[in-house]
Structures are given as structure tokens and as C-alpha cells.
Amino acid sequence: MTAPSGRTGRPPLTETRKAEIRLEIARAAVELFVAQGVAATTGEQIGQAVGVSARTVWRYFPSKEACVRPLFSAGIDVIAARLREWRPGRPLAELFDPALATGLLAATGSDSATGTALVRLTRTEPGLRAIWLQTYDEAEPAFARALADRAGLPPDDLRPMIQAAMLNAALRAAVERSAWRARGSGPGDEPGVGEDEVVETLRAALAIAEDGVS
């Protein structure tokens, strides 16, 4: 009697499961970076926190700094979808409301304090800074496509491209400003910034972007 032919062992992972693993690794990496610093964190530690091997970590990410990429990029699709639904004639500042904030947190699965701490690290960690800026570079064309779809314009129209660039810059400036101020962990630090203030900062930044350059 011959053994049955065909693939044996574990079934291949679905794309959904792969995305979940990437996000789990990202969350673990951030917690370790915040707790002990990037330099002191190893791939083995990140893997142990998730229950996978360091080899698995490197299969998903080229470096430990790159592990945070899913947390930075998770909100791109959420914001792009909101841009497509954003009604013409409504103030840009209304784009960021509690519903969008909830969607962004749900996309990353992280609490706001962890996200804020991660953004703060991009100020002192060049590797994280590079991933942070690269994510915004990738977000801009996604926002431009969403704005073009909303306006019924071709994807290479200059108007949505410029609007997306302004929106992208406003979001990054607002998030960084809030993160820089949300210290409150040592002598001389300013008090932490609450979520309501973060939302208001984002709205103010979007209003400035909408006004344009006079």
C-alpha cells in the first residue's frame, strides 16, 4: 500500500493571517522599543514576545526598526476611505472626528499612549525616523487617488496631488507636535496631551491646510 501523495505538514498561511502576524510583531516591537530602547532590543526578544522565532521576524521584516511599519501604515487606508466619503463643500477640519480616530486605533490595535511614545521615538532614532517618513511618502499618492476619485478627476490631475500633499503634511505636523508635547515622564517635561487635544490639533492643522498659502 502506497502512502497518499500531496503536500503534508502545516497548511499555508492566508494573507489575512500573515497581516495579523505582522501586526502582532509590530506591537511587540513597539512595546520593547518604548520600554528598553531600540538599541537594546533584539529580533529574538521581539519573536519571543509574539511566540515566534527570530527567523520568522526577519522573514516578515528586513530590520527591527522596520517592524513598526504596520502601525505607521495601518491608518492610510482608513483615511483614504474617509476622503472618498467626505462630502464636497464640507470643511476639511471635519475629516478628523471621533469616528475616524476610533477607526485609526482599531486599525493598529494599539492604545494612544503607545502610539504617541512610538512617534516620539522617531525624533531620536534615525531608523524609526526613516520608516516614519517613508510611510508618509507612500500615503500621499493613496490620498491623491482618493481625492481624485471623490472629485471625478483623473489620478494624475494636479489638484488632488497638491491637496494630498497639503493634507499629508498637515497630518504629520499635527501628530508630531502632539507627540513632542505629550512627554510628562520626567523632570521638566510638559504635562501629557490628552486625546481630545490631539483631535483638536489635527483639526486645526487641517483648517490651516485648507486655507492654503496666502
Secondary structure, DSSP 8 states (H G I E B T S, - for coil): -----S--SS----HHHHHHHHHHHHHHHHHHHHHH-STT--HHHHHHHHTS-HHHHHHH-SSTGGGGHHHHHHHHHHHHHHHHHS-TTS-GGGGS-HHHHHHHHHHHT--HHHHHHHHHHTTT-HHHHHHHHHHHHHHHHHHHHHHHHHHT--TT-HHHHHHHHHHHHHHHHHHHHHHHH---SSTT------HHHHHHHHHHHHHHHHH---
